[in-house]
Amino acid sequence: VVGYYRALALQKGIRFQVRIQVPDELSVSDIDLSVILGNLLENAIDAADRGEQDERFIQFHILCSGQMLAITVDN
């Protein structure tokens, strides 16, 4: 999912920085995580695409701390 939206962002001239640090096993189902990530990244691309060409970027981070999964998207 992240790779797809990264490629889409780059096609639109949007800088895309990603950092993912998660264990092999998560307490969130793959389907739920895919839906959440797809929605977040689609919204971020839509918003960034409306910005000035030289200011368009997305920073995407997923980190896991204990049982907590943190996802941040900045644009």
All heavy atoms as a GROMACS GRO file, in nm:
protein
  588
    1VAL      N    1   0.084  -0.120   0.000
    1VAL     CA    2   0.000   0.000   0.000
    1VAL      C    3   0.088   0.125   0.000
    1VAL      O    4   0.066   0.217  -0.079
    1VAL     CB    5  -0.096   0.001   0.122
    1VAL    CG1    6  -0.170   0.132   0.133
    1VAL    CG2    7  -0.194  -0.113   0.114
    2VAL      N    8   0.186   0.130   0.086
    2VAL     CA    9   0.273   0.246   0.095
    2VAL      C   10   0.351   0.265  -0.035
    2VAL      O   11   0.363   0.377  -0.085
    2VAL     CB   12   0.369   0.236   0.216
    2VAL    CG1   13   0.466   0.352   0.218
    2VAL    CG2   14   0.290   0.230   0.346
    3GLY      N   15   0.400   0.157  -0.092
    3GLY     CA   16   0.474   0.165  -0.217
    3GLY      C   17   0.389   0.220  -0.331
    3GLY      O   18   0.436   0.301  -0.412
    4TYR      N   19   0.264   0.178  -0.337
    4TYR     CA   20   0.173   0.227  -0.440
    4TYR      C   21   0.154   0.378  -0.428
    4TYR      O   22   0.166   0.452  -0.527
    4TYR     CB   23   0.038   0.156  -0.431
    4TYR     CG   24  -0.067   0.219  -0.518
    4TYR    CD1   25  -0.071   0.194  -0.655
    4TYR    CD2   26  -0.161   0.307  -0.463
    4TYR    CE1   27  -0.167   0.255  -0.736
    4TYR    CE2   28  -0.257   0.368  -0.543
    4TYR     CZ   29  -0.260   0.341  -0.678
    4TYR     OH   30  -0.354   0.402  -0.758
    5TYR      N   31   0.123   0.426  -0.307
    5TYR     CA   32   0.097   0.569  -0.288
    5TYR      C   33   0.224   0.652  -0.298
    5TYR      O   34   0.220   0.767  -0.340
    5TYR     CB   35   0.023   0.594  -0.156
    5TYR     CG   36  -0.122   0.557  -0.168
    5TYR    CD1   37  -0.172   0.441  -0.113
    5TYR    CD2   38  -0.211   0.638  -0.238
    5TYR    CE1   39  -0.305   0.406  -0.126
    5TYR    CE2   40  -0.345   0.604  -0.252
    5TYR     CZ   41  -0.390   0.487  -0.196
    5TYR     OH   42  -0.524   0.454  -0.210
    6ARG      N   43   0.338   0.593  -0.264
    6ARG     CA   44   0.465   0.663  -0.283
    6ARG      C   45   0.489   0.687  -0.432
    6ARG      O   46   0.524   0.797  -0.474
    6ARG     CB   47   0.580   0.584  -0.223
    6ARG     CG   48   0.714   0.652  -0.239
    6ARG     CD   49   0.828   0.565  -0.180
    6ARG     NE   50   0.954   0.633  -0.194
    6ARG     CZ   51   1.031   0.627  -0.303
    6ARG    NH1   52   0.993   0.557  -0.408
    6ARG    NH2   53   1.145   0.692  -0.307
    7ALA      N   54   0.469   0.583  -0.513
    7ALA     CA   55   0.487   0.597  -0.658
    7ALA      C   56   0.389   0.699  -0.716
    7ALA      O   57   0.426   0.781  -0.801
    7ALA     CB   58   0.468   0.461  -0.726
    8LEU      N   59   0.265   0.698  -0.669
    8LEU     CA   60   0.165   0.794  -0.716
    8LEU      C   61   0.206   0.937  -0.680
    8LEU      O   62   0.196   1.028  -0.762
    8LEU     CB   63   0.028   0.761  -0.655
    8LEU     CG   64  -0.090   0.845  -0.700
    8LEU    CD1   65  -0.113   0.832  -0.849
    8LEU    CD2   66  -0.215   0.800  -0.624
    9ALA      N   67   0.255   0.956  -0.558
    9ALA     CA   68   0.299   1.089  -0.516
    9ALA      C   69   0.416   1.137  -0.602
    9ALA      O   70   0.417   1.252  -0.647
    9ALA     CB   71   0.339   1.087  -0.368
   10LEU      N   72   0.512   1.051  -0.625
   10LEU     CA   73   0.628   1.090  -0.704
   10LEU      C   74   0.588   1.124  -0.848
   10LEU      O   75   0.644   1.216  -0.907
   10LEU     CB   76   0.733   0.979  -0.701
   10LEU     CG   77   0.796   0.953  -0.564
   10LEU    CD1   78   0.893   0.835  -0.570
   10LEU    CD2   79   0.865   1.077  -0.510
   11GLN      N   80   0.490   1.053  -0.904
   11GLN     CA   81   0.440   1.085  -1.038
   11GLN      C   82   0.380   1.225  -1.043
   11GLN      O   83   0.386   1.292  -1.145
   11GLN     CB   84   0.333   0.985  -1.082
   11GLN     CG   85   0.386   0.849  -1.120
   11GLN     CD   86   0.273   0.753  -1.152
   11GLN    OE1   87   0.155   0.784  -1.143
   11GLN    NE2   88   0.310   0.632  -1.191
   12LYS      N   89   0.323   1.269  -0.932
   12LYS     CA   90   0.261   1.401  -0.924
   12LYS      C   91   0.360   1.508  -0.881
   12LYS      O   92   0.322   1.622  -0.860
   12LYS     CB   93   0.142   1.397  -0.828
   12LYS     CG   94   0.027   1.312  -0.877
   12LYS     CD   95  -0.082   1.305  -0.770
   12LYS     CE   96  -0.204   1.234  -0.820
   12LYS     NZ   97  -0.295   1.322  -0.892
   13GLY      N   98   0.486   1.472  -0.864
   13GLY     CA   99   0.588   1.569  -0.823
   13GLY      C  100   0.584   1.603  -0.676
   13GLY      O  101   0.628   1.710  -0.634
   14ILE      N  102   0.533   1.513  -0.595
   14ILE     CA  103   0.524   1.534  -0.450
   14ILE      C  104   0.638   1.455  -0.384
   14ILE      O  105   0.650   1.333  -0.404
   14ILE     CB  106   0.388   1.484  -0.396
   14ILE    CG1  107   0.273   1.558  -0.463
   14ILE    CG2  108   0.382   1.498  -0.244
   14ILE    CD1  109   0.136   1.496  -0.438
   15ARG      N  110   0.723   1.524  -0.309
   15ARG     CA  111   0.831   1.456  -0.236
   15ARG      C  112   0.768   1.365  -0.132
   15ARG      O  113   0.670   1.403  -0.068
   15ARG     CB  114   0.924   1.557  -0.169
   15ARG     CG  115   1.007   1.635  -0.268
   15ARG     CD  116   1.092   1.741  -0.200
   15ARG     NE  117   1.003   1.850  -0.159
   15ARG     CZ  118   1.003   1.909  -0.040
   15ARG    NH1  119   1.089   1.874   0.051
   15ARG    NH2  120   0.919   2.006  -0.012
   16PHE      N  121   0.823   1.247  -0.114
   16PHE     CA  122   0.764   1.148  -0.023
   16PHE      C  123   0.875   1.087   0.062
   16PHE      O  124   0.965   1.022   0.010
   16PHE     CB  125   0.694   1.039  -0.104
   16PHE     CG  126   0.602   0.950  -0.025
   16PHE    CD1  127   0.466   0.968  -0.032
   16PHE    CD2  128   0.653   0.849   0.054
   16PHE    CE1  129   0.380   0.886   0.040
   16PHE    CE2  130   0.569   0.767   0.126
   16PHE     CZ  131   0.431   0.785   0.118
   17GLN      N  132   0.868   1.110   0.192
   17GLN     CA  133   0.965   1.052   0.285
   17GLN      C  134   0.891   0.949   0.370
   17GLN      O  135   0.782   0.978   0.422
   17GLN     CB  136   1.024   1.160   0.375
   17GLN     CG  137   1.121   1.106   0.476
   17GLN     CD  138   1.163   1.212   0.577
   17GLN    OE1  139   1.101   1.316   0.590
   17GLN    NE2  140   1.270   1.183   0.649
   18VAL      N  141   0.948   0.832   0.383
   18VAL     CA  142   0.882   0.726   0.459
   18VAL      C  143   0.980   0.664   0.558
   18VAL      O  144   1.098   0.650   0.531
   18VAL     CB  145   0.823   0.618   0.364
   18VAL    CG1  146   0.931   0.552   0.282
   18VAL    CG2  147   0.743   0.515   0.440
   19ARG      N  148   0.927   0.631   0.675
   19ARG     CA  149   1.003   0.560   0.778
   19ARG      C  150   0.907   0.463   0.845
   19ARG      O  151   0.806   0.504   0.902
   19ARG     CB  152   1.059   0.658   0.881
   19ARG     CG  153   1.139   0.589   0.989
   19ARG     CD  154   1.200   0.690   1.083
   19ARG     NE  155   1.262   0.622   1.194
   19ARG     CZ  156   1.279   0.675   1.312
   19ARG    NH1  157   1.239   0.800   1.335
   19ARG    NH2  158   1.336   0.608   1.408
   20ILE      N  159   0.938   0.336   0.835
   20ILE     CA  160   0.852   0.232   0.893
   20ILE      C  161   0.938   0.143   0.981
   20ILE      O  162   1.036   0.085   0.934
   20ILE     CB  163   0.783   0.148   0.784
   20ILE    CG1  164   0.696   0.238   0.696
   20ILE    CG2  165   0.701   0.036   0.847
   20ILE    CD1  166   0.633   0.168   0.578
   21GLN      N  167   0.901   0.136   1.109
   21GLN     CA  168   0.969   0.049   1.204
   21GLN      C  169   0.863  -0.026   1.283
   21GLN      O  170   0.807   0.027   1.380
   21GLN     CB  171   1.055   0.130   1.300
   21GLN     CG  172   1.178   0.192   1.237
   21GLN     CD  173   1.261   0.266   1.339
   21GLN    OE1  174   1.211   0.356   1.406
   21GLN    NE2  175   1.386   0.227   1.350
   22VAL      N  176   0.833  -0.147   1.237
   22VAL     CA  177   0.735  -0.230   1.305
   22VAL      C  178   0.787  -0.373   1.315
   22VAL      O  179   0.866  -0.416   1.231
   22VAL     CB  180   0.598  -0.229   1.233
   22VAL    CG1  181   0.535  -0.092   1.236
   22VAL    CG2  182   0.610  -0.279   1.092
   23PRO      N  183   0.742  -0.446   1.415
   23PRO     CA  184   0.781  -0.587   1.424
   23PRO      C  185   0.710  -0.670   1.316
   23PRO      O  186   0.617  -0.621   1.251
   23PRO     CB  187   0.735  -0.627   1.565
   23PRO     CG  188   0.625  -0.532   1.598
   23PRO     CD  189   0.658  -0.404   1.527
   24ASP      N  190   0.753  -0.794   1.299
   24ASP     CA  191   0.691  -0.881   1.200
   24ASP      C  192   0.544  -0.907   1.229
   24ASP      O  193   0.464  -0.920   1.137
   24ASP     CB  194   0.766  -1.015   1.192
   24ASP     CG  195   0.906  -0.998   1.134
   24ASP    OD1  196   0.928  -0.902   1.058
   24ASP    OD2  197   0.992  -1.082   1.165
   25GLU      N  198   0.508  -0.915   1.355
   25GLU     CA  199   0.369  -0.942   1.395
   25GLU      C  200   0.308  -0.818   1.460
   25GLU      O  201   0.368  -0.758   1.548
   25GLU     CB  202   0.365  -1.057   1.496
   25GLU     CG  203   0.414  -1.190   1.441
   25GLU     CD  204   0.319  -1.249   1.339
   25GLU    OE1  205   0.196  -1.237   1.357
   25GLU    OE2  206   0.368  -1.307   1.240
   26LEU      N  207   0.189  -0.781   1.413
   26LEU     CA  208   0.117  -0.668   1.472
   26LEU      C  209  -0.017  -0.716   1.525
   26LEU      O  210  -0.072  -0.816   1.478
   26LEU     CB  211   0.092  -0.559   1.366
   26LEU     CG  212   0.212  -0.485   1.313
   26LEU    CD1  213   0.172  -0.394   1.198
   26LEU    CD2  214   0.278  -0.404   1.422
   27SER      N  215  -0.073  -0.641   1.620
   27SER     CA  216  -0.204  -0.677   1.674
   27SER      C  217  -0.318  -0.624   1.587
   27SER      O  218  -0.433  -0.652   1.613
   27SER     CB  219  -0.218  -0.624   1.818
   27SER     OG  220  -0.204  -0.483   1.819
   28VAL      N  221  -0.286  -0.550   1.482
   28VAL     CA  222  -0.384  -0.496   1.389
   28VAL      C  223  -0.388  -0.589   1.267
   28VAL      O  224  -0.284  -0.632   1.219
   28VAL     CB  225  -0.344  -0.353   1.344
   28VAL    CG1  226  -0.445  -0.297   1.245
   28VAL    CG2  227  -0.328  -0.262   1.463
   29SER      N  228  -0.508  -0.618   1.219
   29SER     CA  229  -0.519  -0.707   1.103
   29SER      C  230  -0.463  -0.639   0.979
   29SER      O  231  -0.466  -0.516   0.967
   29SER     CB  232  -0.664  -0.749   1.080
   29SER     OG  233  -0.737  -0.644   1.019
   30ASP      N  234  -0.415  -0.719   0.886
   30ASP     CA  235  -0.361  -0.667   0.761
   30ASP      C  236  -0.466  -0.586   0.685
   30ASP      O  237  -0.435  -0.482   0.628
   30ASP     CB  238  -0.311  -0.780   0.672
   30ASP     CG  239  -0.187  -0.850   0.729
   30ASP    OD1  240  -0.124  -0.793   0.820
   30ASP    OD2  241  -0.155  -0.960   0.681
   31ILE      N  242  -0.588  -0.633   0.684
   31ILE     CA  243  -0.696  -0.564   0.612
   31ILE      C  244  -0.724  -0.428   0.675
   31ILE      O  245  -0.732  -0.328   0.604
   31ILE     CB  246  -0.823  -0.650   0.608
   31ILE    CG1  247  -0.799  -0.775   0.522
   31ILE    CG2  248  -0.942  -0.570   0.555
   31ILE    CD1  249  -0.910  -0.877   0.526
   32ASP      N  250  -0.737  -0.424   0.807
   32ASP     CA  251  -0.763  -0.296   0.876
   32ASP      C  252  -0.649  -0.198   0.851
   32ASP      O  253  -0.672  -0.080   0.823
   32ASP     CB  254  -0.782  -0.318   1.026
   32ASP     CG  255  -0.912  -0.387   1.061
   32ASP    OD1  256  -1.003  -0.389   0.975
   32ASP    OD2  257  -0.922  -0.438   1.174
   33LEU      N  258  -0.527  -0.246   0.862
   33LEU     CA  259  -0.411  -0.159   0.842
   33LEU      C  260  -0.406  -0.107   0.698
   33LEU      O  261  -0.378   0.010   0.674
   33LEU     CB  262  -0.282  -0.233   0.877
   33LEU     CG  263  -0.155  -0.150   0.880
   33LEU    CD1  264  -0.167  -0.034   0.979
   33LEU    CD2  265  -0.036  -0.238   0.916
   34SER      N  266  -0.436  -0.192   0.602
   34SER     CA  267  -0.437  -0.150   0.461
   34SER      C  268  -0.541  -0.041   0.435
   34SER      O  269  -0.514   0.056   0.365
   34SER     CB  270  -0.465  -0.269   0.370
   34SER     OG  271  -0.360  -0.362   0.376
   35VAL      N  272  -0.659  -0.056   0.493
   35VAL     CA  273  -0.765   0.044   0.476
   35VAL      C  274  -0.723   0.177   0.538
   35VAL      O  275  -0.738   0.284   0.478
   35VAL     CB  276  -0.898  -0.006   0.537
   35VAL    CG1  277  -1.001   0.106   0.543
   35VAL    CG2  278  -0.952  -0.123   0.457
   36ILE      N  279  -0.669   0.173   0.658
   36ILE     CA  280  -0.626   0.295   0.728
   36ILE      C  281  -0.516   0.365   0.649
   36ILE      O  282  -0.521   0.485   0.624
   36ILE     CB  283  -0.578   0.262   0.871
   36ILE    CG1  284  -0.698   0.220   0.956
   36ILE    CG2  285  -0.507   0.381   0.933
   36ILE    CD1  286  -0.659   0.157   1.088
   37LEU      N  287  -0.413   0.290   0.608
   37LEU     CA  288  -0.301   0.348   0.536
   37LEU      C  289  -0.346   0.404   0.401
   37LEU      O  290  -0.304   0.514   0.363
   37LEU     CB  291  -0.190   0.246   0.516
   37LEU     CG  292  -0.123   0.193   0.642
   37LEU    CD1  293  -0.013   0.094   0.607
   37LEU    CD2  294  -0.071   0.305   0.728
   38GLY      N  295  -0.429   0.332   0.331
   38GLY     CA  296  -0.479   0.380   0.202
   38GLY      C  297  -0.555   0.510   0.216
   38GLY      O  298  -0.535   0.604   0.137
   39ASN      N  299  -0.641   0.518   0.316
   39ASN     CA  300  -0.718   0.641   0.337
   39ASN      C  301  -0.628   0.758   0.375
   39ASN      O  302  -0.642   0.868   0.320
   39ASN     CB  303  -0.824   0.617   0.445
   39ASN     CG  304  -0.916   0.732   0.461
   39ASN    OD1  305  -0.885   0.825   0.534
   39ASN    ND2  306  -1.029   0.729   0.392
   40LEU      N  307  -0.536   0.736   0.467
   40LEU     CA  308  -0.444   0.843   0.510
   40LEU      C  309  -0.361   0.894   0.393
   40LEU      O  310  -0.348   1.015   0.373
   40LEU     CB  311  -0.351   0.792   0.620
   40LEU     CG  312  -0.409   0.775   0.759
   40LEU    CD1  313  -0.308   0.703   0.848
   40LEU    CD2  314  -0.446   0.909   0.818
   41LEU      N  315  -0.304   0.802   0.316
   41LEU     CA  316  -0.215   0.843   0.209
   41LEU      C  317  -0.291   0.904   0.091
   41LEU      O  318  -0.243   0.999   0.028
   41LEU     CB  319  -0.129   0.725   0.165
   41LEU     CG  320  -0.027   0.683   0.270
   41LEU    CD1  321   0.041   0.551   0.231
   41LEU    CD2  322   0.076   0.792   0.292
   42GLU      N  323  -0.410   0.855   0.061
   42GLU     CA  324  -0.490   0.915  -0.045
   42GLU      C  325  -0.526   1.059  -0.009
   42GLU      O  326  -0.515   1.150  -0.092
   42GLU     CB  327  -0.616   0.834  -0.069
   42GLU     CG  328  -0.699   0.883  -0.185
   42GLU     CD  329  -0.816   0.792  -0.216
   42GLU    OE1  330  -0.820   0.678  -0.167
   42GLU    OE2  331  -0.904   0.837  -0.290
   43ASN      N  332  -0.566   1.082   0.116
   43ASN     CA  333  -0.598   1.218   0.161
   43ASN      C  334  -0.474   1.308   0.158
   43ASN      O  335  -0.483   1.425   0.120
   43ASN     CB  336  -0.656   1.216   0.302
   43ASN     CG  337  -0.794   1.154   0.307
   43ASN    OD1  338  -0.861   1.139   0.205
   43ASN    ND2  339  -0.838   1.117   0.426
   44ALA      N  340  -0.359   1.254   0.198
   44ALA     CA  341  -0.236   1.334   0.198
   44ALA      C  342  -0.195   1.373   0.056
   44ALA      O  343  -0.154   1.487   0.032
   44ALA     CB  344  -0.123   1.255   0.266
   45ILE      N  345  -0.210   1.282  -0.038
   45ILE     CA  346  -0.176   1.312  -0.177
   45ILE      C  347  -0.271   1.417  -0.233
   45ILE      O  348  -0.229   1.511  -0.301
   45ILE     CB  349  -0.174   1.184  -0.262
   45ILE    CG1  350  -0.051   1.102  -0.226
   45ILE    CG2  351  -0.174   1.217  -0.412
   45ILE    CD1  352  -0.048   0.964  -0.289
   46ASP      N  353  -0.400   1.402  -0.206
   46ASP     CA  354  -0.498   1.501  -0.253
   46ASP      C  355  -0.465   1.640  -0.200
   46ASP      O  356  -0.470   1.738  -0.273
   46ASP     CB  357  -0.640   1.462  -0.212
   46ASP     CG  358  -0.694   1.344  -0.290
   46ASP    OD1  359  -0.636   1.309  -0.395
   46ASP    OD2  360  -0.795   1.286  -0.245
   47ALA      N  361  -0.431   1.649  -0.072
   47ALA     CA  362  -0.399   1.778  -0.011
   47ALA      C  363  -0.269   1.835  -0.066
   47ALA      O  364  -0.262   1.953  -0.100
   47ALA     CB  365  -0.390   1.764   0.141
   48ALA      N  366  -0.166   1.752  -0.077
   48ALA     CA  367  -0.037   1.799  -0.126
   48ALA      C  368  -0.046   1.842  -0.273
   48ALA      O  369   0.019   1.936  -0.315
   48ALA     CB  370   0.069   1.691  -0.110
   49ASP      N  371  -0.130   1.774  -0.349
   49ASP     CA  372  -0.146   1.804  -0.491
   49ASP      C  373  -0.204   1.944  -0.514
   49ASP      O  374  -0.184   2.002  -0.620
   49ASP     CB  375  -0.233   1.698  -0.556
   49ASP     CG  376  -0.217   1.690  -0.706
   49ASP    OD1  377  -0.108   1.726  -0.756
   49ASP    OD2  378  -0.312   1.645  -0.773
   50ARG      N  379  -0.272   1.997  -0.415
   50ARG     CA  380  -0.330   2.132  -0.426
   50ARG      C  381  -0.232   2.241  -0.385
   50ARG      O  382  -0.260   2.359  -0.402
   50ARG     CB  383  -0.456   2.141  -0.340
   50ARG     CG  384  -0.572   2.059  -0.395
   50ARG     CD  385  -0.697   2.087  -0.317
   50ARG     NE  386  -0.683   2.040  -0.180
   50ARG     CZ  387  -0.752   1.942  -0.126
   50ARG    NH1  388  -0.843   1.881  -0.195
   50ARG    NH2  389  -0.732   1.906  -0.002
   51GLY      N  390  -0.116   2.204  -0.331
   51GLY     CA  391  -0.020   2.302  -0.284
   51GLY      C  392   0.068   2.355  -0.396
   51GLY      O  393   0.063   2.308  -0.510
   52GLU      N  394   0.149   2.453  -0.361
   52GLU     CA  395   0.246   2.509  -0.455
   52GLU      C  396   0.348   2.401  -0.491
   52GLU      O  397   0.388   2.322  -0.407
   52GLU     CB  398   0.317   2.629  -0.391
   52GLU     CG  399   0.226   2.746  -0.360
   52GLU     CD  400   0.169   2.811  -0.485
   52GLU    OE1  401   0.240   2.816  -0.587
   52GLU    OE2  402   0.052   2.853  -0.480
   53GLN      N  403   0.392   2.401  -0.615
   53GLN     CA  404   0.480   2.295  -0.666
   53GLN      C  405   0.604   2.274  -0.579
   53GLN      O  406   0.639   2.161  -0.550
   53GLN     CB  407   0.522   2.328  -0.809
   53GLN     CG  408   0.608   2.222  -0.874
   53GLN     CD  409   0.533   2.091  -0.898
   53GLN    OE1  410   0.414   2.090  -0.923
   53GLN    NE2  411   0.604   1.981  -0.889
   54ASP      N  412   0.668   2.379  -0.534
   54ASP     CA  413   0.792   2.364  -0.457
   54ASP      C  414   0.768   2.333  -0.310
   54ASP      O  415   0.862   2.310  -0.235
   54ASP     CB  416   0.879   2.490  -0.471
   54ASP     CG  417   0.810   2.616  -0.423
   54ASP    OD1  418   0.685   2.619  -0.424
   54ASP    OD2  419   0.880   2.711  -0.387
   55GLU      N  420   0.644   2.331  -0.265
   55GLU     CA  421   0.612   2.304  -0.124
   55GLU      C  422   0.540   2.171  -0.104
   55GLU      O  423   0.493   2.142   0.006
   55GLU     CB  424   0.525   2.417  -0.068
   55GLU     CG  425   0.594   2.551  -0.066
   55GLU     CD  426   0.504   2.662  -0.017
   55GLU    OE1  427   0.388   2.634   0.020
   55GLU    OE2  428   0.549   2.777  -0.015
   56ARG      N  429   0.530   2.090  -0.207
   56ARG     CA  430   0.452   1.967  -0.199
   56ARG      C  431   0.537   1.852  -0.143
   56ARG      O  432   0.638   1.816  -0.201
   56ARG     CB  433   0.396   1.932  -0.336
   56ARG     CG  434   0.300   2.038  -0.380
   56ARG     CD  435   0.264   2.042  -0.525
   56ARG     NE  436   0.281   1.924  -0.602
   56ARG     CZ  437   0.207   1.894  -0.707
   56ARG    NH1  438   0.110   1.974  -0.744
   56ARG    NH2  439   0.229   1.786  -0.776
   57PHE      N  440   0.495   1.798  -0.030
   57PHE     CA  441   0.569   1.689   0.032
   57PHE      C  442   0.476   1.607   0.120
   57PHE      O  443   0.370   1.655   0.162
   57PHE     CB  444   0.686   1.741   0.117
   57PHE     CG  445   0.641   1.804   0.246
   57PHE    CD1  446   0.637   1.730   0.363
   57PHE    CD2  447   0.600   1.935   0.250
   57PHE    CE1  448   0.593   1.788   0.482
   57PHE    CE2  449   0.557   1.994   0.367
   57PHE     CZ  450   0.554   1.919   0.484
   58ILE      N  451   0.517   1.486   0.147
   58ILE     CA  452   0.449   1.399   0.244
   58ILE      C  453   0.557   1.332   0.327
   58ILE      O  454   0.653   1.278   0.273
   58ILE     CB  455   0.363   1.292   0.175
   58ILE    CG1  456   0.248   1.357   0.098
   58ILE    CG2  457   0.309   1.191   0.277
   58ILE    CD1  458   0.170   1.260   0.011
   59GLN      N  459   0.541   1.338   0.459
   59GLN     CA  460   0.626   1.263   0.551
   59GLN      C  461   0.536   1.158   0.616
   59GLN      O  462   0.434   1.193   0.676
   59GLN     CB  463   0.686   1.351   0.659
   59GLN     CG  464   0.799   1.437   0.613
   59GLN     CD  465   0.859   1.513   0.730
   59GLN    OE1  466   0.788   1.563   0.816
   59GLN    NE2  467   0.990   1.522   0.730
   60PHE      N  468   0.575   1.033   0.603
   60PHE     CA  469   0.493   0.922   0.651
   60PHE      C  470   0.576   0.835   0.743
   60PHE      O  471   0.682   0.787   0.703
   60PHE     CB  472   0.442   0.841   0.531
   60PHE     CG  473   0.364   0.721   0.568
   60PHE    CD1  474   0.234   0.733   0.613
   60PHE    CD2  475   0.420   0.595   0.557
   60PHE    CE1  476   0.161   0.621   0.647
   60PHE    CE2  477   0.348   0.483   0.591
   60PHE     CZ  478   0.218   0.495   0.636
   61HIS      N  479   0.530   0.817   0.867
   61HIS     CA  480   0.604   0.736   0.965
   61HIS      C  481   0.508   0.637   1.032
   61HIS      O  482   0.396   0.673   1.067
   61HIS     CB  483   0.667   0.823   1.073
   61HIS     CG  484   0.768   0.918   1.020
   61HIS    ND1  485   0.787   1.043   1.074
   61HIS    CD2  486   0.857   0.910   0.919
   61HIS    CE1  487   0.883   1.106   1.008
   61HIS    NE2  488   0.926   1.027   0.913
   62ILE      N  489   0.556   0.516   1.050
   62ILE     CA  490   0.486   0.416   1.131
   62ILE      C  491   0.588   0.361   1.231
   62ILE      O  492   0.695   0.313   1.192
   62ILE     CB  493   0.433   0.298   1.048
   62ILE    CG1  494   0.336   0.344   0.940
   62ILE    CG2  495   0.363   0.197   1.140
   62ILE    CD1  496   0.287   0.230   0.852
   63LEU      N  497   0.554   0.370   1.357
   63LEU     CA  498   0.641   0.320   1.463
   63LEU      C  499   0.558   0.237   1.560
   63LEU      O  500   0.439   0.263   1.579
   63LEU     CB  501   0.707   0.435   1.539
   63LEU     CG  502   0.786   0.534   1.454
   63LEU    CD1  503   0.824   0.655   1.536
   63LEU    CD2  504   0.909   0.468   1.397
   64CYS      N  505   0.620   0.140   1.620
   64CYS     CA  506   0.552   0.056   1.718
   64CYS      C  507   0.628   0.065   1.850
   64CYS      O  508   0.750   0.052   1.854
   64CYS     CB  509   0.548  -0.088   1.668
   64CYS     SG  510   0.433  -0.190   1.759
   65SER      N  511   0.552   0.091   1.957
   65SER     CA  512   0.610   0.096   2.090
   65SER      C  513   0.524   0.011   2.182
   65SER      O  514   0.411   0.048   2.213
   65SER     CB  515   0.615   0.242   2.140
   65SER     OG  516   0.665   0.248   2.272
   66GLY      N  517   0.576  -0.103   2.222
   66GLY     CA  518   0.496  -0.195   2.301
   66GLY      C  519   0.377  -0.241   2.220
   66GLY      O  520   0.392  -0.292   2.110
   67GLN      N  521   0.258  -0.222   2.273
   67GLN     CA  522   0.135  -0.261   2.203
   67GLN      C  523   0.073  -0.145   2.124
   67GLN      O  524  -0.036  -0.158   2.068
   67GLN     CB  525   0.033  -0.317   2.303
   67GLN     CG  526   0.074  -0.447   2.365
   67GLN     CD  527   0.087  -0.558   2.262
   67GLN    OE1  528   0.002  -0.574   2.176
   67GLN    NE2  529   0.195  -0.634   2.270
   68MET      N  530   0.141  -0.030   2.122
   68MET     CA  531   0.086   0.088   2.056
   68MET      C  532   0.150   0.104   1.918
   68MET      O  533   0.271   0.098   1.902
   68MET     CB  534   0.112   0.213   2.138
   68MET     CG  535   0.049   0.337   2.079
   68MET     SD  536   0.071   0.484   2.180
   68MET     CE  537   0.241   0.520   2.152
   69LEU      N  538   0.065   0.126   1.818
   69LEU     CA  539   0.108   0.153   1.683
   69LEU      C  540   0.083   0.300   1.654
   69LEU      O  541  -0.030   0.347   1.667
   69LEU     CB  542   0.031   0.066   1.583
   69LEU     CG  543   0.069   0.080   1.436
   69LEU    CD1  544   0.210   0.026   1.414
   69LEU    CD2  545  -0.030   0.004   1.350
   70ALA      N  546   0.187   0.375   1.617
   70ALA     CA  547   0.174   0.518   1.588
   70ALA      C  548   0.196   0.540   1.439
   70ALA      O  549   0.294   0.493   1.383
   70ALA     CB  550   0.275   0.597   1.669
   71ILE      N  551   0.101   0.610   1.378
   71ILE     CA  552   0.110   0.643   1.235
   71ILE      C  553   0.097   0.794   1.224
   71ILE      O  554   0.001   0.852   1.274
   71ILE     CB  555  -0.003   0.576   1.155
   71ILE    CG1  556   0.000   0.425   1.173
   71ILE    CG2  557   0.007   0.614   1.008
   71ILE    CD1  558  -0.121   0.354   1.116
   72THR      N  559   0.195   0.858   1.158
   72THR     CA  560   0.186   1.002   1.135
   72THR      C  561   0.202   1.030   0.987
   72THR      O  562   0.281   0.967   0.919
   72THR     CB  563   0.293   1.080   1.215
   72THR    OG1  564   0.422   1.041   1.171
   72THR    CG2  565   0.279   1.057   1.365
   73VAL      N  566   0.124   1.127   0.940
   73VAL     CA  567   0.133   1.173   0.802
   73VAL      C  568   0.132   1.325   0.807
   73VAL      O  569   0.040   1.386   0.860
   73VAL     CB  570   0.015   1.124   0.716
   73VAL    CG1  571   0.028   1.173   0.574
   73VAL    CG2  572   0.005   0.973   0.719
   74ASP      N  573   0.238   1.386   0.756
   74ASP     CA  574   0.248   1.531   0.749
   74ASP      C  575   0.259   1.572   0.603
   74ASP      O  576   0.327   1.506   0.525
   74ASP     CB  577   0.372   1.582   0.824
   74ASP     CG  578   0.369   1.547   0.971
   74ASP    OD1  579   0.271   1.582   1.038
   74ASP    OD2  580   0.465   1.482   1.018
   75ASN      N  581   0.189   1.680   0.569
   75ASN     CA  582   0.201   1.732   0.432
   75ASN      C  583   0.178   1.880   0.432
   75ASN      O  584   0.137   1.937   0.528
   75ASN     CB  585   0.107   1.661   0.335
   75ASN     CG  586  -0.038   1.678   0.369
   75ASN    OD1  587  -0.076   1.672   0.485
   75ASN    ND2  588  -0.120   1.696   0.270
   0.00000   0.00000   0.00000
